[in-house]
């Protein structure tokens, strides 16, 4: 594990510990965050604690062409009740992701500093949101970083059943139209596993970044 200073560099991802932690410290400036994603690294830490930088092995990813849509989910996509948009409510999406209850976590890892950092990336055109609406109300969505042909998913939320899945599936279809070839899901969740995400070796993940960024 390496302790970072003001210099915007990261050690090789092979230096991570068994948990996947690579480094501690540094800042959440846009330049450092973009370097992190390009290097297969992301920040994940609790508020009022030092920034922790991760590069887990294996890595959880989705290849867009492997997206799995069940018949019941397809009917939700087709019934017209939910409306899909992109980048219409980034601030609201990240705020909802921040406050969403997650039974596997105590509190939230999206601190005000994280919120500000990704909002700045959105203003710079790097961070994007996808939204699901029901009767004019935002009921689900996700946000992440897009670089080259890779989308790095960060977080999602749902206020009604299947809203986040709806937004995710619709967004994956859009990403395919934009020739995105890889979606980074970071770490395993049953939610994304059901949609076709899979574990791959970190070495292969880094190779894919090199080919697609």
Protein Blocks (a to p, Z undefined) as FASTA:
>chain_A
ZZddfbdcdddfklpcfkopabgcdjddfklmmmmmmnopacdddehiacdddddddddd
ddfklpccdfklmmmmmnomaccdehklmmlmmmmmmmpccfkbgcjfbdfklmmmmmmm
mmnopaccddddeehiafbdcddddehjbccdfbdcdfbghklmmmmmmmmmmmmmnopa
bdcehiacfklmmnopacddfklmmmmmmmmZZ
